[in-house]
């Protein structure tokens, strides 16, 4: 992870667009737990770092995961993607619960500061609409946002920029006047392709990845001070200590599709 300590971001910003999974709610860790359990059921350990590199935010993430599981071998016939997907969905039901999918540090305060600064707010997620609405409702966040774009609203999910472009249009803001907040490399690429300034907030499971494509990398949302539509967020001098471990996040059964994972 590349930590940055900028004095501010150049340009005039009118809006902030947030990813959901891994950015607002910790659905990354439960997904990782489900994938670990799937490997364990087949007598294997999920290789260190594999989930972060190959699954998180990647449209082809789960097929890649299943291929790696089969490559590890084992006795008897190897299960196909359909069987593995069905089993993973059952494990999601176990882990994708309010006990595991928690609100991430700094979220309420960041939304309050952004709104107080006069910025319009939106969500741009690759996850299915049912999943997005479930957690916005559960944590009372829905009323904080002027627009919500989900995977159901786009033809192409992240890393395609469509979700971000639709969110900006819904806010009546030019993409270049928007800040995007993301946790995954796929999401960072989507926001960059949309022409937005990108703030990355890696999760505990993804902090080892290279976030060099983001404009700024912060340990959590409490590190960002929003200073108004005519100015970008200011970052306090002490906003970038060595990040302390914090929870990560993922997607779920019907709530989330295979292509969703956070982006």
C-alpha positions as CSV (number, residue, x, y, z in Angstrom):
1,X,0.0,0.0,0.0
2,X,1.3,3.5,-0.9
3,X,0.6,6.0,1.9
4,X,0.4,9.6,0.8
5,X,0.4,12.9,2.8
6,X,-0.9,15.5,0.4
7,X,-1.7,19.0,1.5
8,X,-4.9,18.8,-0.5
9,X,-6.3,17.8,-3.9
10,X,-6.3,20.3,-6.7
11,X,-9.6,21.3,-8.4
12,X,-13.1,22.1,-7.5
13,X,-15.2,19.2,-6.1
14,X,-18.9,19.1,-5.8
15,X,-19.6,15.5,-4.8
16,X,-18.3,12.4,-3.1
17,X,-19.2,9.0,-4.4
18,X,-18.6,6.0,-2.2
19,X,-18.2,2.3,-2.9
20,X,-20.2,0.1,-0.5
21,X,-18.4,-3.2,0.2
22,X,-15.1,-2.8,2.0
23,X,-15.6,1.0,2.0
24,X,-18.8,1.7,4.0
25,X,-19.5,-1.8,5.4
26,X,-17.1,-4.7,6.2
27,X,-18.3,-7.4,3.9
28,X,-14.8,-8.3,2.8
29,X,-13.9,-10.2,5.9
30,X,-17.0,-12.4,5.9
31,X,-16.4,-13.2,2.2
32,X,-12.8,-14.2,3.0
33,X,-14.1,-16.4,5.9
34,X,-16.5,-18.1,3.5
35,X,-13.8,-18.8,1.0
36,X,-11.4,-20.1,3.7
37,X,-14.2,-22.4,4.8
38,X,-14.7,-23.7,1.3
39,X,-11.0,-24.5,0.9
40,X,-11.0,-26.2,4.3
41,X,-13.9,-28.4,3.4
42,X,-11.7,-29.8,0.5
43,X,-8.7,-30.3,2.8
44,X,-6.8,-27.2,1.8
45,X,-5.8,-23.8,3.2
46,X,-6.7,-20.7,1.2
47,X,-3.2,-19.5,0.1
48,X,-2.1,-16.3,1.8
49,X,-2.9,-13.2,-0.2
50,X,-4.8,-15.2,-2.9
51,X,-8.2,-13.7,-2.0
52,X,-6.9,-10.1,-2.0
53,X,-5.1,-10.5,-5.4
54,X,-7.5,-12.8,-7.3
55,X,-11.0,-12.3,-5.9
56,X,-11.5,-8.9,-4.2
57,X,-13.3,-6.6,-6.7
58,X,-12.6,-8.8,-9.7
59,X,-15.4,-9.7,-12.1
60,X,-13.8,-13.1,-12.7
61,X,-12.8,-13.6,-9.1
62,X,-14.8,-16.6,-8.0
63,X,-14.1,-18.7,-11.1
64,X,-10.4,-18.0,-10.6
65,X,-10.7,-19.1,-7.0
66,X,-12.5,-22.3,-7.9
67,X,-9.8,-23.1,-10.5
68,X,-7.1,-22.6,-7.9
69,X,-9.0,-25.0,-5.5
70,X,-9.2,-27.7,-8.2
71,X,-5.5,-27.2,-9.0
72,X,-4.6,-28.1,-5.4
73,X,-6.0,-31.5,-6.2
74,X,-7.4,-34.2,-3.9
75,X,-9.0,-37.6,-4.0
76,X,-12.0,-38.3,-6.3
77,X,-13.5,-36.2,-9.0
78,X,-13.0,-32.5,-8.8
79,X,-16.2,-30.3,-8.4
80,X,-17.1,-28.0,-11.2
81,X,-17.9,-24.2,-10.8
82,X,-21.6,-24.8,-10.4
83,X,-21.1,-27.1,-7.4
84,X,-18.5,-24.9,-5.8
85,X,-20.6,-21.8,-6.3
86,X,-23.6,-23.4,-4.7
87,X,-21.5,-24.4,-1.7
88,X,-19.9,-20.9,-1.4
89,X,-23.4,-19.4,-1.4
90,X,-24.4,-21.6,1.5
91,X,-21.3,-20.4,3.3
92,X,-22.2,-16.8,2.5
93,X,-25.5,-17.4,4.3
94,X,-23.5,-18.3,7.4
95,X,-21.1,-15.4,7.3
96,X,-23.0,-12.5,5.6
97,X,-25.0,-11.5,8.7
98,X,-25.1,-8.4,10.8
99,X,-22.8,-10.1,13.2
100,X,-20.0,-10.1,10.6
101,X,-20.9,-7.3,8.1
102,X,-20.2,-4.3,10.3
103,X,-20.0,-0.6,9.6
104,X,-16.4,0.4,8.9
105,X,-14.5,2.9,11.1
106,X,-15.0,6.6,10.4
107,X,-18.0,6.2,8.1
108,X,-20.7,8.2,10.0
109,X,-18.3,11.0,10.8
110,X,-17.1,11.2,7.2
111,X,-20.6,11.4,5.8
112,X,-21.5,14.1,8.3
113,X,-18.4,16.1,7.4
114,X,-18.9,15.8,3.7
115,X,-22.6,16.8,4.0
116,X,-21.8,19.7,6.3
117,X,-19.2,20.9,3.7
118,X,-21.9,21.1,1.1
119,X,-20.9,18.1,-1.0
120,X,-23.5,15.9,-2.6
121,X,-23.2,12.2,-1.8
122,X,-23.8,9.0,-3.7
123,X,-23.1,5.3,-3.6
124,X,-21.7,3.5,-6.7
125,X,-21.5,-0.3,-6.1
126,X,-21.1,-3.4,-8.3
127,X,-23.2,-5.4,-5.9
128,X,-26.8,-6.3,-6.5
129,X,-29.4,-3.7,-5.5
130,X,-31.0,-5.9,-2.9
131,X,-27.6,-6.3,-1.1
132,X,-26.8,-2.6,-1.3
133,X,-30.2,-1.5,0.0
134,X,-30.1,-4.1,2.8
135,X,-27.0,-2.7,4.4
136,X,-27.8,1.0,3.8
137,X,-31.1,0.3,5.5
138,X,-29.6,-1.8,8.3
139,X,-27.1,0.9,9.2
140,X,-29.5,3.8,8.6
141,X,-27.3,5.2,5.8
142,X,-29.8,5.5,3.0
143,X,-31.0,9.0,3.9
144,X,-27.4,10.2,3.8
145,X,-27.1,9.7,0.0
146,X,-28.6,11.7,-2.8
147,X,-28.2,8.8,-5.3
148,X,-27.5,5.1,-5.2
149,X,-26.2,3.2,-8.2
150,X,-25.9,-0.6,-8.0
151,X,-24.9,-3.5,-10.2
152,X,-28.5,-3.8,-11.3
153,X,-28.3,-0.3,-12.8
154,X,-25.4,-0.9,-15.2
155,X,-24.6,-3.1,-18.1
156,X,-20.9,-3.3,-17.2
157,X,-19.6,-3.6,-13.6
158,X,-16.3,-2.3,-12.2
159,X,-13.6,-1.9,-13.4
160,X,-15.8,-0.4,-16.1
161,X,-16.5,3.3,-15.0
162,X,-20.3,3.0,-15.8
163,X,-21.4,3.0,-12.2
164,X,-19.4,6.1,-11.3
165,X,-20.5,7.9,-14.4
166,X,-24.1,7.2,-13.7
167,X,-23.7,8.3,-10.1
168,X,-22.2,11.6,-11.2
169,X,-25.0,12.1,-13.6
170,X,-27.6,11.4,-11.0
171,X,-25.9,14.1,-8.8
172,X,-25.8,16.6,-11.6
173,X,-22.0,16.7,-11.3
174,X,-19.3,16.5,-13.9
175,X,-17.1,13.4,-13.2
176,X,-14.0,15.5,-12.9
177,X,-15.7,17.4,-10.0
178,X,-16.2,14.2,-8.0
179,X,-14.2,12.4,-5.4
180,X,-14.5,8.7,-5.4
181,X,-13.8,6.6,-2.3
182,X,-12.8,2.9,-2.8
183,X,-11.2,-0.1,-1.1
184,X,-10.4,-2.4,-4.1
185,X,-8.0,-2.1,-6.9
186,X,-10.8,-2.8,-9.3
187,X,-12.8,0.1,-7.9
188,X,-9.9,2.4,-8.0
189,X,-9.5,1.6,-11.7
190,X,-13.2,2.2,-12.3
191,X,-13.1,5.6,-10.7
192,X,-9.9,6.6,-12.5
193,X,-11.5,5.6,-15.8
194,X,-14.4,7.9,-14.9
195,X,-12.0,10.8,-14.5
196,X,-12.5,11.2,-10.8
197,X,-10.0,11.9,-8.0
198,X,-9.7,8.7,-6.1
199,X,-9.2,8.2,-2.3
200,X,-8.3,4.6,-1.5
201,X,-9.1,3.1,1.9
202,X,-7.6,-0.4,1.9
203,X,-9.0,-3.1,4.1
204,X,-6.9,-5.3,6.5
205,X,-6.9,-8.0,3.8
206,X,-5.8,-5.7,0.9
207,X,-3.3,-3.4,2.5
208,X,-0.4,-5.3,1.0
209,X,-1.5,-4.5,-2.5
210,X,-0.2,-1.7,-4.7
211,X,-2.6,1.3,-4.6
212,X,-0.4,3.5,-6.7
213,X,-3.2,4.2,-9.1
214,X,-5.2,6.0,-6.3
215,X,-4.5,9.7,-5.8
216,X,-4.5,9.3,-2.0
217,X,-4.4,6.3,0.4
218,X,-5.8,6.7,3.9
219,X,-6.0,4.2,6.8
220,X,-9.7,4.9,7.3
221,X,-12.3,7.6,6.6
222,X,-11.6,9.5,9.8
223,X,-8.4,10.7,8.1
224,X,-10.3,12.8,5.5
225,X,-11.5,16.3,6.3
226,X,-13.9,17.6,3.6
227,X,-13.6,21.4,3.2
228,X,-16.4,22.3,0.7
229,X,-17.4,22.1,-2.9
230,X,-14.8,24.7,-4.0
231,X,-12.0,22.7,-2.4
232,X,-10.9,19.1,-2.1
233,X,-10.6,17.3,1.3
234,X,-7.7,18.4,3.4
235,X,-5.6,15.7,5.1
236,X,-4.3,16.5,8.6
237,X,-0.5,16.1,8.9
238,X,-0.9,13.1,11.2
239,X,-3.6,11.4,9.1
240,X,-1.3,8.8,7.8
241,X,0.4,6.8,10.6
242,X,1.2,3.2,10.0
243,X,-2.3,1.9,9.6
244,X,-3.6,-0.2,12.5
245,X,-5.3,-3.5,11.5
246,X,-9.0,-3.1,10.8
247,X,-11.7,-5.3,9.4
248,X,-12.1,-6.0,5.7
249,X,-15.2,-7.0,3.5
250,X,-17.0,-9.0,0.6
251,X,-20.3,-9.9,-1.2
252,X,-23.1,-12.3,-0.6
253,X,-25.5,-14.9,-1.9
254,X,-28.5,-13.2,-3.6
255,X,-27.3,-9.8,-2.3
256,X,-24.2,-10.0,-4.4
257,X,-23.1,-11.4,-7.7
258,X,-19.8,-13.0,-8.6
259,X,-18.8,-10.0,-10.5
260,X,-19.5,-7.7,-7.6
261,X,-16.8,-8.4,-5.1
262,X,-15.8,-4.5,-4.2
263,X,-15.7,-3.3,-6.4
